[in-house]
């Protein structure tokens, strides 16, 4: 049977068909749907881990136990997981271990545009890169086979376009892979120096065998055109762009194995043409490899650059000259900048922070939009969990005056991911810093996944729920209070009081995400045009439900959830119930 599937759904199908037993991931766009889709197959155990490091460690443990195991994350999650990944390259596997790393060229939902191939190269593990949904499924199955064959963790590199595009996939049955026997083997699995030295030798020998395999593997294929004017070396989504843009004008070497890269295969292909174009998104990894092995008749990053996504139009323009029209919706769809939703519980808090002129150390989540106008209530955003650690360092060097004028903001899921240790640092090293945990009772930015504070697991079953108040107190924070961000007066008073305190404190801003299905909303509000003074104070909230028409504020009843923040803010009583 054939089915039209997203790349991520096809990847999950590949896990199922390959006989995967254990899945541990942390949600991160564009990888999230792999694990959500995989959780629908009862034959596979699936969980959300607190962070990517824990997820890789759990998956490696399941692999050592003899099961085919999987871990999924976005590209920056691979940074968090790097510690166990680099050592897993030494230990190798028992049951196959596959890791999905989804890059985000164009930074559609990420804080940087890093290239995950560098992690594969540095850790010396296998990396495959599919170009469409069908390959997502097949490469996943192959990755398990190669992981076990070569005793190596296998990363499958995706990109936003491959993960979130649809193409036809042929569905097959599940292969039931028996649990492999676990044998105690300290020389393989105990990575203390005496044993690790021997495993490093194994890693280098394994790399040579992988290169030999890459030379003849069908994952790397040459597509010859009799009309070819030049050659193209490419991989991933860039392969699809090149094929559509160049047609039969180019012969193509499509690389499905992107680490380690073959040598003789590339040399032989490049020797057939006077000019070779290397088409790859983000960094020039393939291009640099070509130069390292003596292939110099290549054109790459000097033509395509290092930033952003490629496309059919870009490839055609850069190589063929002139502009070609491809089907695009960009001109037809109006631009909609990201904005916090109507009724977002974070809006009231950020309004208060902006009003008070507080320096805000921000974090990763939908609340990062608090940096946008008109709230403009965020000074820094670095990476998951950095808000708390950065606030501590900021306050330590700027002293007491800063401590009374600065806060960190972090979501409940992000706090569990990597914020707790920063709060331990504040308590342990004694800075009078104020941390605000934005508890919207869900992992919001990636599409409403459960986390350790919600009381439910990945499948929605009851689970142990972390009590944030008690956790913060156990860490060593004595001043812990909860506020409702729908009350501006309560929220502002709490911020003022905690900033004035001469000790560390935590404010938990608690109100569930307005988009959660179980949240009951008040009736929408409306404006009384006769009372509206056109002061535009309500516009300072940045609520998408409020706009100005004919000089008066109006509220879109289809968006308004009746949170009441604008009603509290209006000094003229112009905002009333329907």
N, C-alpha and C positions, 0 to 999 in steps of 0.2 A: 504494500500500500504506500502511496505517495501523499505527502501533506505539505502545505505551505507553512513554514515555521520561521520564527525569529531565530537568529543565530544563537541566542542564549538558550531558548527552548530546545533547539537542536543539540546544543552542547549537553543539556540535561538528559536528552534522549540517548546520547552517546554514553553517558555515565550508566544509564540503566542497561543498555544493551551490552556494555562491557562487563557487567557483573559487579559494578562498584557496590560496596556494602556500607561505607562510612563517609559522611559528608559533614564538614565543619567549616563555616565561612563567617565573614563579617560583611554586612551589606555595604555596597559602594557602587555608585553609578559609573560605568555602564555594565557592571558584572552581576548586579543583584538578582536578576531574574533567573540566573542559572540555578541557584540554590532554591529559590521559591518554586521553580518548576520541578526540580528534582524531588522536593519534599512531597510531591503528589504521588510519587511511586512508593508504595508501601514496602517494596522489597529493599529499599535503601533507608538507613537511618540518617536523618538530617537534623542539624542544629545550627542556631546562631551562636557564635562564640563572642565573648566580650570584646575581643580585638583580633587582628590578623595574626599576631604572634602566637596567641593561644590556639587559634584555629590550625595553623601549620603544625604546632607541637602535638595537638590532638590527632590530626590526620597522620602524622609520622608515627605516633604511638600505635594507631590502628594498623598502619602498614607493617610495623615491626611484628605486630600480633598475627600478621598473615593475611590481612584483608586488603582488597583493592580500595583505596581511599582517595578522597578529593577534598580540595580546599579552594575557595574562590574569593577574589578580591579585585579592587581596582588598582591602578598602577601605584598610587601613593601608599596603598596598603602593603605593597611588597616591600616598601621601606621598613614598615613596622615588623614585617615577617622576616626580614633579612637575617636576623640572628640565628633562628633555627634553620633557615634555608641553607645558609652557607655551611653549617655543620652537617645538615642532612646530605649535602653533596659528598661528604666524607663517609658517613655511616652507610649511605646507600639505602636500599629498601629491602623488604621481604615481599609483601604484597605490593603491587604497583601503586605509586604515589603520583597523582596528577594535580597540578596547581594551575588555576586560571588566573592570568594577570591581564586585566582589561585597560589598555591605554586610552587616553582621551585627547587625541589631536584636535586642536581648536579650543580646548578647555571649555567644553560645554557645561561641565559641572565639577570643575576641579581647580585647585589653587596653583597647579603648575602643569607643564606639558612634557614631563620626563619620559624617557624611552626605556621600557622595561628590558630591552635586549641587553642593556649594560649589566643588569643584575645577573642574567643568565651567563654572560661572558665572565663576569667576576667570580661568580660562585661555581662556574664550570659544570653547569647542569645542561641537560637537553632542553631545547626550546623549539616548538613547532608553531607555525602561524597559518591558520586557515584563511580563505578568502571569501567564503560564503557559508550559508547555513548547512549545506550538505557536507562541506569539508569540516565544519564545526563538529558534526556528529562523528564522521569517520576519523578525523584526526584525534579526537578524544579516545576512541577505541584503540587506535594505533599507539597513542601515547602510553596507555597502560601496558601494552605488549612490549614496547621499547623500554619502559621503565623497569620491567622485570627482566628483560633480556640483558640489559646493560647495567643493571643494579644502580639506577640513577633516578632521582626525582625528575619528572618531566613537566616543564611549564608550557602551557598553551597560551600564546599571546593573542589577545583579541584587540579590536579597536571599537570605538563607538559605532561606526558604520556597520561593521561586521556583526557586532553584538545585537544591534537594534534594527537591522534590515531583514527582510524576509526573502526566502527562496525555497525551491522545492527540495524536500528531503524524503528519501525512501526509508520507510520504517521496517525494522527487522525485529526478531525476537531477542529476548534476554539470554545471554550466555551465563549459566550458573557456574561461577568459578569457586571451587571449594577453598575453604580457609587453609592457607599454607601452614605447615608445621612451624611452630616457634622453637628455635634451638638457642640455648644460652650461648652467647658468643661475645665476650667482652672485647676482644680484639677488633670486632666490627662495630659494636654499638656503644662502647664506653670511650668517649673522646677525651681521655686525658693524654698528655703529651706522648707518653711512651707508645700508645696505640695509634694516636692520630698521625704520627710521623709515617707509619706504615700505610695508613689509609691515604695519605697524600700521594704516595707513590702509585697506589691503585687508581686514584683520580686522574693522574697524568696519563697512565696507560689506557684508562677507559676513554679519555678524550681522543687519543689516537685511533682507537677502535671506532668511535663515533664518527670521526672524520672519514674513515674508510667506508663506513656505512653510508654516509651522506653522498659520497661520490656516485653511488649506483642506486640509491633509494628512489622508488617511484614518487615519493613525496616531493622530490625535486625533479621537474620535468622540463624538457625543451619542446617548444612549439615552433616548428620551422614554417616560414612562409616563402613560397617561390618568388614572391614579388617584394621581398624584404629589401629595404634600402639601408637598414641598420639593425642593430640588435638592442634588446632591452633586458635588463636584469631587474627583477622586482619581486615583491612578496605581498601577502595580505590584501587589504583593500586597494592598495596601489595597483595590483595586478588587474583588478576589474576596471579601474580607470584607464589603464594603459590599453587594454584590449578594446574598450569601447572607443577611445579617442584615436587610436592608431590603426586599428583594423589589420589588414594584410600588409601594411607598409613596414611592419617590424616582425622579426623573429623574437621569441620571448623565452628567457630562462626564468621559470617560476620557481622560487625557492619556498618549499614548505617547511624545510628544516632551516631555521635561522640561527641556531647555535648548536654544535659548531658548524661553520660554513664549509662547504667543499672547496677543494683547491683545483684539482685537475679538471673537474667539470666546468668550472668557471673559466679557466685558462683556455680550454678547448673551444668553448662557445665563443669567447671573446676573439679568438684568433680567426674566426670565420668572417668578421665584419670590420670594416675600417673604423666605424664609430659605434660605441656602446653607450646607451643611456642607462644610468642606474636610477630607478624611480622608487623612492622609499619615503615614507612620512617620518617627520621628526629628524633624528640624527642620521649622519651618513655612515651607518654601521657597515652595510654591505659595501659601500663605496670605499671605505678605508681598508676593508679586508682585500678588495680587489687590488688596491695600490700596494698593500703589504706583500701580495704574492706576485707582484710584477706586472699586473694588468694596468696599463696606463692609457689605453685608447678609450677612456671613459669620460663621460660628462655627467655630473650629479648635482651636488648641492650648490654649485655656483649658478646653476640654472633654476633649481626648485626651492632653494632656501631651507631653513631649519624650523620655521615657525608655521603653525597652523596646519589645516588639512589641505590635501590635494583634491582634485576633482577631474572629471573628464575634460572639462573646459580648460583647466589650467594645463593639463598635460598636452592637449592639442595646441594650445597657444604657444607654449614654451618650445615645443619640438617642431611643429609644422608651420608656425607663424600664423598671424591673423587670428580671428576669433571664430569659433564654431558654436552654433546654438545647440544646446542639449535641453532635454525636458527638465524644467525647474519650476518650483512653486515659489521661489524667493520673491519674484516680482508681484505675485498675486496675493501673498499673505502679508498683512500689515505687521510691522515690528511691534512686539509686546515685550517691553523690558521686564526682567524678573521683579516681582514685588511680593511682599508678605500678603497673604490672603486676607480678605475681609473677615474680621473676627479673630485674627491671629492673636493668641494670648501674649505674644512677645511685644506687640505694638505699644501697649500701655507702659511697659517697663522701659522700652527704649525712648519713649517720649519723655519720661521722667529723667532719664539719664541725660538726654539732650538738653532739657530745660535747666538742669543743675550744672551743666558744663563739665561733667565728669569725664576724665580720661578712661577710655574703655579698652581693655585688652580682650580681643575677641577670639572666637574659635570657629570650628567647621560645623556647619549645619544650616538649616533654612534661616535661622536667626542671623546668619552672616549678612543677610539683606538689611539688617539694621544699620549697616554702613552707608546705605544709599540715601539720597535726598528724598524727602525733606527731613528725615530724622537725623541722618548723618551722625549716628551715635556710636561709632566704633573707630578706634585709632589703629589697631593692628589685628591681623589674622595671619597665622603662620601655618600651623598644622594641627592635627587632632590632639587635644589636650594641652597645647602650648599656652593657652590663655592664662592659666593659673601659674605655671612656672615662670612665664614672662613677666607677669605682674609682680611676682616675688622679687625677681632680679631688678625690675624697674624701681620698685619701692626701696630696695636695699641701697641703691646708689643715690637716690634722690631724697631719701630721708622722710621724716615725719610729715612734712608738708604734703608730699606726694601721697602718703598713705591715707590721708584724709580727703583726697580728691581723685582717687582712682579705684577702679573695680575690674574684676575679670568676669566675663559672662561665658557660660558653657552649658550645653544641653545635657539632659539626663543620660542619654545614650553615650554621648561623647565623654561625659564624666566617668562612666563605667569603663569606657574604652581605654582612656589614658589620662584622665584628669585626677584620679584619686592620688596618684603618687605626687603630683604637683601640690595637692592640698597637704599631704604628709610633709612635704618640704617646707611649706609655710608654717605648719605647727612645730615642726622639729627645729627649724632655724629661725623661728621667732620674728616674723614680720607682721605688722598690724594691718594685714591686707584683707580686703572685703571681696568675697567670691559670691557671685550670684549664679545659682543653678537654675536654668530655665527648664522646668519639669513640665513638658507637655504630654507626658505619659505614653510616648511612642518614639520611634526613630522616624522623624518626619521627612527629612530631605530626600531619602532614598525610597519613600513610598509606603510608610507605615509598617515597618517591621517591629516585631517585639524586641525587647531588650531586658537585661536582668532586673530592671525596676518595675516592669509592667505586670508581673504575676502570671505571664503566659509564655509558652515556648514557641518555637517556629510553627508548629502545627496548630497552635491556639489552645493547647491543653494547659490546665493549671500547672504553675511552676512556682518555685520559691521566689519571692519578691524582695529585693534589697530595700531596706528602709533607709532612705537617704539621710533623714534626721539623725538616726542612731549611728549610722556609719560615720557621718561627719564628727559626731561627738566622740566616737571610739578613736578616730584619728587624732583627736586632741583639740578640737575646736569647741570651746565652751559656749560661744554665742551662736546659736542656730535658730532661725525663725522662718516661718512660712507666711507668704503674702499672696493675695489674689491680684494678679496684674490687671484684671478688669476694674479694680478700684484704684484710680490714680492717686487719691489722697492717702490711702493706706500704703501704696507702693512708694510714693515720694517720701513719706514719713519714715519708713523703714530704711531707705537708702541714706537719708540724712542722719538717722540715729546710729547706724552701723559705721558709717564713715567717721563719725565723731568719736567712736569708741577707741580706746587705746589698747586694743587687742584684736587678734584675728577674728573674723566672723564670716558666717555663711547665711545668705538669704536664699531661700528656695521659692522661686516664683512659680506657683503651681496652678495650672489650668490646662485641661486637655486640649489637644489640637482641635481646632474648629471643624476640621474635615473628617474627623472620626465618625463613623456611622452611628455609634451609640450615643453621641453627644446631642442632647436636646437643646435647641436654641429658642431664644425669646422671639416674639414677633418682630418683624423689621421696623425700624424707626422711619420717621419722615420729618421734613422741615416745615415750619410755619413761615411762609414767605413774608408775612407782615411783621414778624418779630426778628427776622434775619437782618443783621446790620452790615452784611457783606464784609465782615472783618477778616474772614478767611482763616480764623484760628483753627477751625476744624480741619482745614486742608493741611495743617502742619503734622497731622497724624499719618499722612500718606496712605489712607485707606482707599482701596480701589472702588469702594461703594459710594464715595463722596466726590462730587464734582461741582463746578460752578456753571450755572446757566443763567444768562441774562442778569448777571451780577448777584445772583442768589445761590446759596448752597442747596444742592439737591442730593437725595439719597436713592440709589438704585435698589429697589426693594427685592430684586432677584438675587442680589449679592449680600445684602445686609443680614446679619444674624442676631441683631439686637444686643450686641455686647455692652452698649451703653457708655463706652469711653467718650465718644463725641458728645453725648448728652451731658456728661459730667463736665466736659471741657467748655461747653458753650455758656457764656456769661449772660446771655439774653433769653434763655429758655426757648430758643427757636427750634430745638430738636425735641420732638415729642413722639409718643407711641402712636402707632397707626390707629 
